[in-house]
Amino acid sequence: MQKINVFQEELSRIAFGGVIVMDETQEDANRFVKEAIEMGVNYFDVAPTYGNAESRLGPALEPYRKDVFLACKTEDRTKEGAQRLLDQSLENLRTDYFDLYQLHAVYNLEDVETIFGPDGAFEVFEKAKKDGVIKRIGFSAHSTEAALALMERYNFDSIMFPFNFVSMIKNGYGMHVLKKAKEKNMTVIGIKSMALCEHKPSDDVDHPKAWYHPIEDFELARKAVSYSVSQGVDIIIPPGNFEAFKWAVDIESKGLTLSEEELESLKDVANGTVPLFPLKKR
């Protein structure tokens, strides 16, 4: 896999999302990580909210830790809670530092005020970075309002945001956020780039780790990922199953180009689909 220069490191454009190993056996988790490494993937992302993913990913990733970029997150907004989760994540993942640590799933301005207020989570982030426990600070958000507010409060290293072709093409969702992030020279991490629409009843069986309906056609997925990258997304995190991850790796290996004809066909799909975003918090 071709590497790109982000965070002043050479990293794979496709990231391994920790949800992939959630509820899997340790044997399968080890196999998934080993195969990902062999594919050239060196970016791994996880969070405490992904069930037992940290506990599975830690042992699987341990033999490769020095050669990979490991990102983690906390959804706790308080100093005490964020410190507890940081310590637990370090233990679960069998590491003494994170290459990137992120505020997770910031939804509204109230979250932002709590994070940066007295005894807020950001105190933990600042101290951990000073102590070398985390190398970089980022955030994930599903709200334009929250994302823009966060970028005004601190010079974050990265943003993780839903850059989804239907929502971007049909209602411009995320475009202002993307523009602001690029102006601030942030690394842009795209989630939901391989999502199509709202969750369907069949997804409970077919896609149990997704709260939305993922793209099920490879060519459409290729166009969707290529579109996100063409708009300025640096890193793509595919849906949380190994088959979708392998699709994303294959898409990247084929070259992320999008012809005018393909773009028009993608617009046709977008315009005929109900956007996943903006929707209320899951």
C-alpha positions, -999 to 999 in steps of 0.1 A, spaced: 0 0 0 12 35 -9 19 56 21 10 93 25 28 119 47 5 129 75 14 137 111 49 140 97 49 102 93 45 78 64 11 62 70 -13 41 51 -43 59 37 -66 31 49 -68 27 86 -78 -4 106 -108 4 127 -109 -14 161 -145 -23 157 -133 -50 133 -120 -71 162 -149 -63 186 -166 -96 197 -141 -117 177 -120 -145 192 -85 -135 200 -73 -159 174 -93 -141 147 -83 -107 160 -46 -118 157 -52 -130 122 -70 -98 111 -42 -76 124 -15 -98 109 -32 -97 75 -36 -59 77 1 -55 85 9 -77 55 -13 -55 33 8 -25 43 -16 -10 67 1 8 97 -26 30 110 -48 15 138 -77 33 155 -98 21 185 -118 34 214 -132 22 248 -167 25 235 -161 -3 209 -170 -31 233 -140 -54 239 -121 -42 209 -92 -27 230 -87 -60 248 -86 -79 216 -65 -54 197 -38 -50 224 -25 -86 223 -29 -88 185 -10 -55 179 17 -61 205 43 -78 182 40 -48 158 36 -19 182 68 -1 173 61 -2 136 25 11 137 6 43 144 -19 38 172 -48 62 177 -73 60 206 -101 81 220 -121 91 251 -158 100 252 -156 111 289 -157 149 291 -143 152 327 -108 153 340 -113 123 363 -131 102 338 -108 110 309 -78 101 330 -93 68 341 -101 58 305 -67 69 292 -50 47 318 -73 18 311 -68 21 273 -30 21 277 -33 -11 298 -57 -28 274 -36 -20 244 -3 -30 260 14 3 252 29 32 271 19 59 246 -5 67 219 5 84 186 -28 102 186 -54 106 213 -88 121 204 -118 136 220 -145 111 209 -179 119 194 -183 155 204 -219 164 196 -227 198 209 -215 231 224 -223 219 259 -197 191 254 -172 216 242 -177 238 272 -173 209 296 -142 196 279 -124 229 282 -139 240 315 -126 235 350 -117 198 356 -126 191 320 -111 164 299 -87 186 281 -66 190 312 -58 153 309 -49 157 272 -25 186 279 -7 169 308 -5 136 289 11 153 259 36 172 281 45 138 297 49 121 264 20 97 270 3 110 239 21 125 209 -8 144 192 -42 156 200 -73 152 178 -111 150 180 -140 132 164 -174 149 159 -207 143 142 -219 178 145 -208 208 123 -214 231 152 -192 211 176 -164 206 151 -162 243 143 -163 253 179 -135 228 188 -113 242 160 -117 276 175 -106 265 209 -74 247 201 -50 239 173 -58 202 170 -36 179 150 -65 160 134 -102 158 129 -123 127 124 -157 135 108 -183 118 86 -173 127 51 -200 107 33 -206 112 -5 -245 113 -3 -245 139 25 -217 159 9 -231 160 -26 -268 164 -17 -266 189 12 -230 200 15 -227 183 49 -192 186 63 -178 208 35 -174 238 57 -158 217 84 -134 202 58 -124 237 45 -117 249 80 -96 219 89 -75 223 57 -70 260 65 -56 249 99 -34 222 83 -51 194 102 -50 158 92 -85 148 80 -97 114 89 -129 103 71 -155 80 86 -187 69 69 -171 73 35 -184 38 26 -219 44 41 -250 46 19 -281 54 40 -299 48 72 -299 14 89 -322 -12 74 -337 -41 93 -316 -66 73 -285 -49 86 -290 -64 120 -279 -97 104 -259 -86 74 -239 -58 91 -242 -62 128 -214 -38 136 -228 -9 116 -255 15 128 -261 26 92 -265 7 58 -230 4 42 -224 4 5 -227 -32 -8 -215 -27 -44 -177 -26 -48 -177 -1 -77 -199 23 -58 -177 19 -28 -146 27 -50 -163 58 -64 -174 69 -29 -140 65 -13 -123 82 -43 -147 111 -40 -139 116 -3 -102 116 -10 -107 140 -40 -123 165 -15 -93 164 7 -98 135 31 -64 121 41 -72 89 60 -102 66 54 -116 44 82 -138 17 66 -169 1 82 -162 -22 111 -159 -56 94 -129 -72 79 -145 -77 44 -152 -40 41 -117 -32 53 -103 -55 26 -125 -37 0 -110 -4 11 -74 -17 8 -82 -30 -26 -98 3 -37 -67 22 -26 -44 -2 -44 -63 4 -77 -57 41 -75 -82 67 -61 -91 83 -94 -126 95 -104 -135 104 -139 -161 130 -148 -184 103 -160 -180 84 -127 -185 116 -107 -218 122 -125 -230 86 -118 -221 91 -81 -241 123 -81 -271 104 -95 -269 79 -67 -265 107 -41 -294 126 -54 -316 95 -53 -307 86 -17 -319 100 17 -287 114 33 -274 98 65 -263 132 77 -273 155 92 -293 133 115 -298 134 152 -273 116 174 -276 78 172 
